[in-house]
Amino acid sequence: SGFVHVKNPHLDSMEEDVLYHLDLGTKTHNLAAMFGDIKFVCVGGSPSRMRAFAQFMRRELGLAGAGEEQPDTGAGSHPTPCSGRGPRSPSAGHGMGTPSISIMLHELIKLLHHAKCRDVTIIRIGTSGGLGIEAGSVVITATAMDSSLQPRFEQVVLDDVVVRSTELDKDLAEELLVCSMEIADFPTLIGHTMCTYDFYEGQGRLDGALCSFSSEKKLEYLGRAYDAGVRNIEMESTAFAALCGLCGLKGESCQFYLL
């Protein structure tokens, strides 16, 4: 049918579904009127970056209000505001790490469901560390992998460990790669993305407050990751891939490798 799925039978019995971190609700807002025509959603870590992205897209598409400051739909105190809402293509900042992006995605997916959106494509854009690639490259994720180099997202639910698939849309990845050929400044490739729970030890860095391994051990680990097809490292892709896949969203993740 193309509709966004939610797999929670409890939602039907709720008087109102409040999307706390987006400052929206099914009784206080007409979500279908506000968001029902959405076909594309872009998410990224920094709200300010995503606000700038929304302004850029308004200018590129010639939309009304292109030169105006874009308001947040979320309250200023919330960690994951949705910014730059516009016809068919909102953008949202999801913060840093899998817990933060998971909160935002739960509420964003419910928003798209309540708004009766169909055939939605969601793209995560951001920065990452690179592995064996040129600085300035863009990595389109083939599969998100955890720190053990497995294609999975592990979520503790009550006292059970639930394992979910992290496959992303291969056709969308190829389509984005073709689009990248129109931009000469950014070499682009498809590769696996490793998602960690930490920026320092979890990514093999030697400059954190703690470091329990040698530089030799680090290089051996990163070598195994490269041999497994990993080309970049970040902290959100497994949660993103798992939630998109379970809820019927056509999703892909693209990261710019900084030095």
C-alpha positions as CSV (number, residue, x, y, z in Angstrom):
1,S,0.0,0.0,0.0
2,G,3.0,2.3,0.5
3,F,1.8,3.6,3.9
4,V,4.3,3.9,6.8
5,H,3.8,1.1,9.2
6,V,3.8,1.2,13.0
7,K,3.9,-2.1,14.8
8,N,2.4,-1.1,18.1
9,P,-1.2,-2.3,18.9
10,H,-1.4,0.0,21.9
11,L,-1.5,3.2,19.8
12,D,-5.1,2.4,18.7
13,S,-6.4,2.5,22.2
14,M,-4.7,5.8,23.1
15,E,-6.9,9.0,23.4
16,E,-4.0,11.0,22.0
17,D,-0.5,10.1,20.7
18,V,1.8,12.9,21.8
19,L,5.1,13.2,19.9
20,Y,6.9,14.7,22.9
21,H,10.2,15.7,21.3
22,L,8.6,17.1,18.2
23,D,6.0,19.1,20.2
24,L,3.1,17.7,18.2
25,G,0.1,15.5,18.9
26,T,-2.8,13.8,17.2
27,K,-5.4,15.9,19.1
28,T,-3.6,19.3,19.0
29,H,-2.5,19.2,15.4
30,N,-4.0,18.1,12.1
31,L,-1.0,16.0,11.1
32,A,-2.5,14.9,7.8
33,A,-3.1,18.5,6.7
34,M,0.4,19.6,7.8
35,F,2.4,16.6,6.6
36,G,0.3,14.4,4.4
37,D,2.0,15.2,1.2
38,I,5.5,14.3,2.4
39,K,7.5,12.1,0.0
40,F,11.1,12.7,1.2
41,V,12.6,13.2,4.6
42,C,16.2,14.2,5.3
43,V,17.7,13.7,8.8
44,G,21.0,14.5,10.3
45,G,22.8,14.9,13.6
46,S,22.9,18.7,14.1
47,P,19.7,20.7,14.2
48,S,21.5,23.9,13.0
49,R,23.0,22.0,10.1
50,M,19.6,20.6,9.2
51,R,18.0,24.0,9.4
52,A,20.7,25.3,7.0
53,F,20.0,22.3,4.7
54,A,16.2,23.1,4.8
55,Q,17.0,26.7,3.8
56,F,19.2,25.5,1.0
57,M,16.6,23.2,-0.3
58,R,14.0,25.9,-0.3
59,R,16.2,28.1,-2.4
60,E,17.0,25.2,-4.8
61,L,13.4,24.3,-5.2
62,G,12.1,27.9,-5.4
63,L,9.8,27.4,-2.5
64,A,8.1,30.3,-0.6
65,G,10.0,31.6,2.4
66,A,13.4,30.6,0.9
67,G,15.2,33.6,2.4
68,E,13.5,33.4,5.8
69,E,14.8,31.8,9.0
70,Q,13.2,28.4,9.4
71,P,11.4,27.7,12.7
72,D,11.7,24.5,14.7
73,T,8.5,22.5,15.2
74,G,10.0,21.1,18.4
75,A,10.3,23.1,21.6
76,G,13.7,24.7,22.2
77,S,14.5,22.5,25.2
78,H,14.1,19.2,23.3
79,P,17.2,17.4,22.0
80,T,15.8,16.4,18.7
81,P,13.8,19.2,17.1
82,C,12.4,18.9,13.6
83,S,13.4,21.9,11.5
84,G,12.7,23.5,8.2
85,R,9.3,21.9,7.5
86,G,8.4,22.4,3.9
87,P,6.1,20.9,1.1
88,R,7.0,17.2,0.6
89,S,10.5,17.4,2.2
90,P,11.0,18.2,5.9
91,S,14.4,17.8,7.6
92,A,15.1,16.9,11.2
93,G,18.1,16.9,13.5
94,H,18.5,13.6,15.4
95,G,21.4,14.4,17.7
96,M,24.4,12.1,18.3
97,G,24.3,8.3,18.8
98,T,21.8,5.5,18.5
99,P,19.7,6.4,21.6
100,S,19.1,10.0,20.2
101,I,18.3,9.0,16.7
102,S,16.0,6.2,18.0
103,I,13.9,8.6,19.9
104,M,13.6,10.9,16.9
105,L,12.8,8.1,14.5
106,H,10.1,6.6,16.7
107,E,8.3,9.9,16.7
108,L,9.0,10.8,13.1
109,I,7.7,7.4,11.9
110,K,4.5,7.8,14.0
111,L,4.1,11.3,12.6
112,L,4.3,10.0,9.0
113,H,1.9,7.2,9.9
114,H,-0.7,9.5,11.5
115,A,-0.3,11.9,8.5
116,K,-1.1,9.0,6.2
117,C,2.0,9.6,4.1
118,R,2.7,7.1,1.3
119,D,5.9,5.9,-0.5
120,V,8.2,7.9,1.8
121,T,12.0,8.0,1.2
122,I,14.1,8.9,4.2
123,I,17.8,9.8,3.8
124,R,20.3,10.3,6.6
125,I,23.0,12.8,5.9
126,G,26.0,13.5,8.1
127,T,29.7,13.2,8.7
128,S,31.8,10.2,9.7
129,G,35.3,8.8,10.0
130,G,36.7,7.1,6.9
131,L,38.5,3.8,6.6
132,G,40.9,3.4,3.6
133,I,39.2,6.1,1.6
134,E,40.1,9.6,0.5
135,A,39.2,12.5,2.8
136,G,36.3,14.3,1.4
137,S,34.6,11.2,0.1
138,V,30.9,10.4,0.5
139,V,30.0,6.9,1.6
140,I,26.6,5.6,0.7
141,T,25.8,2.7,3.2
142,A,25.3,-0.7,1.7
143,T,24.7,-2.4,5.1
144,A,25.1,-1.0,8.6
145,M,27.3,-3.2,10.8
146,D,27.9,-3.1,14.6
147,S,31.2,-3.0,16.3
148,S,31.5,-6.8,16.0
149,L,31.2,-6.4,12.2
150,Q,27.8,-8.0,12.1
151,P,24.8,-6.7,10.2
152,R,22.5,-6.2,13.2
153,F,21.1,-3.8,15.7
154,E,20.7,-5.1,19.2
155,Q,18.0,-3.5,21.4
156,V,17.4,-4.4,25.0
157,V,13.6,-4.6,25.4
158,L,12.6,-5.2,29.0
159,D,15.1,-7.9,29.8
160,D,15.4,-9.5,26.4
161,V,18.0,-8.7,23.7
162,V,16.1,-8.2,20.4
163,V,18.2,-8.4,17.2
164,R,17.1,-6.6,14.1
165,S,18.3,-6.5,10.5
166,T,20.2,-3.5,9.3
167,E,19.9,-3.9,5.5
168,L,19.2,-0.7,3.6
169,D,17.5,-0.2,0.2
170,K,20.0,-1.3,-2.4
171,D,18.1,0.3,-5.3
172,L,18.1,3.6,-3.6
173,A,21.9,3.3,-2.9
174,E,22.5,2.7,-6.6
175,E,20.2,5.6,-7.5
176,L,22.1,8.0,-5.2
177,L,25.4,6.8,-6.6
178,V,24.2,7.7,-10.1
179,C,23.1,11.1,-8.9
180,S,26.5,11.7,-7.3
181,M,28.1,11.5,-10.8
182,E,26.7,14.9,-11.5
183,I,28.9,16.4,-8.7
184,A,32.6,16.3,-9.5
185,D,33.8,17.7,-6.1
186,F,32.9,14.7,-3.9
187,P,34.1,11.2,-4.7
188,T,31.3,8.8,-3.8
189,L,31.2,5.1,-3.2
190,I,29.0,2.4,-1.7
191,G,30.4,0.6,1.3
192,H,29.5,-0.9,4.6
193,T,29.2,1.5,7.6
194,M,30.3,0.5,11.1
195,C,28.1,1.9,13.9
196,T,29.6,2.2,17.3
197,Y,28.2,3.2,20.7
198,D,31.2,5.5,21.5
199,F,33.3,8.1,19.6
200,Y,36.6,7.2,21.4
201,E,37.4,3.6,22.5
202,G,34.5,2.3,20.4
203,Q,36.1,3.7,17.2
204,G,39.6,2.7,18.0
205,R,40.8,6.2,18.9
206,L,44.0,6.6,21.0
207,D,43.1,10.1,22.4
208,G,40.2,9.5,24.7
209,A,40.2,9.7,28.5
210,L,40.4,5.9,28.5
211,C,42.3,3.6,26.1
212,S,42.6,-0.1,26.8
213,F,44.5,-1.2,23.7
214,S,47.7,-0.6,21.8
215,S,48.1,1.1,18.4
216,E,49.0,-2.3,16.9
217,K,45.7,-3.8,18.2
218,K,43.8,-0.8,16.8
219,L,45.3,-1.3,13.3
220,E,44.6,-5.0,13.4
221,Y,41.0,-4.4,14.2
222,L,40.5,-1.7,11.6
223,G,42.2,-3.9,9.0
224,R,39.6,-6.6,9.7
225,A,36.8,-4.1,9.4
226,Y,38.2,-2.9,6.1
227,D,38.4,-6.5,4.8
228,A,34.8,-6.9,5.8
229,G,33.8,-4.1,3.5
230,V,33.6,-1.2,6.1
231,R,34.5,2.1,4.6
232,N,33.3,4.5,7.3
233,I,32.5,4.7,11.0
234,E,29.8,6.6,12.8
235,M,27.2,6.2,15.6
236,E,23.7,6.1,14.2
237,S,23.4,3.8,11.1
238,T,22.3,0.5,12.7
239,A,19.3,2.1,14.5
240,F,18.4,4.0,11.4
241,A,18.5,1.0,9.2
242,A,16.6,-1.2,11.6
243,L,13.7,1.2,12.2
244,C,13.3,2.1,8.6
245,G,13.2,-1.5,7.5
246,L,10.7,-2.6,10.1
247,C,8.3,0.3,9.3
248,G,8.3,0.2,5.6
249,L,10.4,3.2,4.9
250,K,12.7,3.3,1.9
251,G,15.9,4.5,3.6
252,E,19.5,5.2,2.9
253,S,22.4,6.8,4.8
254,C,25.1,9.0,3.2
255,Q,28.1,10.3,5.2
256,F,30.8,12.8,4.3
257,Y,34.3,11.7,5.5
258,L,36.1,14.5,7.3
259,L,39.7,14.5,8.3
